[in-house]
Amino acid sequence: MVLLTDYFAAEGDERAASVAVQGPRAVDPATMRRTFAAVELPGIDPFVVLGTLTSLLVHRPYAEVVRHPRHGTLVASAGDEGPWVVSVSEELVAALAATTSTAIDRLAVRWSATAELEGSDPEELSAALHELASLCVRVDDTGHRLYCWTSL
């Protein structure tokens, strides 16, 4: 079973919570457009795997980065079995938004060597990181926040 994870930008917790049931990639029936900028990253969980990424990116211990008050904090839940919306730390957003393309490629190689992503293709992780970094730039530019919609 693959964990479904969509990372998305929203103005704040209340707005992010509004997608708990349908997810951030749902289309607004009035405009036939997606309401949120979102990136689908199956299996990249916002707790452990993103904590490891943040640790690698900001050069701080994992135990320290996961203590950030917005690292994987529950924003909304559609029930005990999900889906859920959780926050992503501003620290990761700022760091990834400021990372160069070459540095992202090198980061993907290091990230693929972690226990959580053992056996992953560094090129696929690099592509995913480039998408996430682009979303982080948008989040950083607009003053929004980054969230993750997660479902089993």
N, C-alpha and C positions, 0 to 999 in steps of 0.2 A: 504494500500500500504506500503510495507516494503522498506526502504531505503537500497540499495545495497552498501556495503562498503567492499573494499578489501584493507588491509594494506600491503604495500610492501616496500622492500629495493631497493634503487637505488643509483648510484654513485653521482648523483647531480640533480639539477632541470631540466636541459636539457634532461637528460636521462629519468627522471620520466615523463616529459611532453610527451615523445614519445608514451606512452600507453593511452593517453587521449581517443582515439576512441575504441580500442579493449580491453582495460583493462590489468592488469598485469598478469592475469592467462592464457593469450593466449599462444598457443604453436608456437614455431618457426618452420615453415615448413621445413627448411633445416636440423635441428637437431632433430625435433620431441620432443623437450624438452621445458619446460617453461623457459623463459628468466629471470624472476624475482622470488625471494623468496616471497611468498605472503600468507596471512592469511585472509580468508573470515570471516567477523564479521557482518552479517546483522543487521541493526538497530543501530549499535554503531557508531554514527555520530562523525566526527572528530572535531566538534566545541563544542557543549554543553556537550555531554556525555563524550567525552575525556577530556574536560576542568574540569568537575567534578571529573573524575578519577585522573587527575593530581593534583588537589587541595587536594584530600584525601591522595594521595601518598606522596606529598612533604610538606604537612601540611602548606599550604599557602592559602589565600583567592582566591576563584574562579576568582574574578575581576582582581586579580593580575596575575594569571597564564595565563589567556586568552589574556593578553597584550603582551605576549612573541611574538617577531617579526615573529616567524615561526609557531605559533599556528594557524592552519587552513588558512594559506595564500595561495591564488590561484596560482597555478603553471601553469596550462593549463586547457582549456575548449574546448569542442567539439561543443559548441553552448550555447544559452541561457537556454536550457533545459537539458544541460549536455550531456554526463558525464563530470565530473570535476576531476582534480587531485589537491590535496592540501597538504601542508607540515604539518608535525607533529613536535612539539618542541623537540629539543635535550634534554631538561630538563626531559621530560617524558621518552624518550628512556633510558637515563642514569639511572634514578630512577627505572624504571621497570626492566632493565637488572640487577640491583644490588639487587633486592628483592628476598628473599628466597621463596621457595615453600610454607612454612607454612604461611608466611606473605601475599602471594598472596591469599591464601584461606581466611584469615581474611579480607583482603581488599575487596574481592568479596562480603562478607556478608555486609560490610559497604556500598559498591557501590550499592548493590541491594536495600538498604533502602533509596536511594536518590529519589527525585521526578521524575527524568527522567527515572528511571528504576523500579519504583514501580511495584510490582507484579512479577518481574523477579525471576527466580530460582537462588539462590546463587551458586549452584553446576554448573549450566550451565555457569554462569558468570565466575566462577573460571576456568573452562575448557578453556573458551575463553581467559581469562587473561594469563593462562599458555602458550597458543599458541602465544599470542602477546608478552609475555615476552621472549620466545625463539627467536622470530624474532628480538626483541630489542637487545638480546645478540649478535646475528649475525651482526646486524647493528653496534653495538658498537665495535665488534671485527674487522670488515672490514673497519671501517671509512666511511661507507656509511651513508645515511640519510633515515629516515622513511617518507613514504608518504601514502596518502589515495586516492584511486580511488573511486569515489562516483557516483551513478546513481540512478535515480528515477524509 
